[in-house]
């Protein structure tokens, strides 16, 4: 199966956020992407992996920590 390539506007729709948020994430190097000329492109599968990784990190940080027995 061929990996689908998305434009910046499509990524904003996919992630349900504003274009400026996408640009900010790209500028920080947080969002997996590549350039075609002056335009940014994104692999849908890489974005899905990125969102899953972020969800797992947030879930892990919300877990209560076990109490230490002294």
Secondary structure, DSSP 8 states (H G I E B T S, - for coil): ----EEEHHHHHHHHTS-HHHHHHHHHHT-S--EEETTEEEEEHHHHHHHHHHHHHHHHHHHS-------
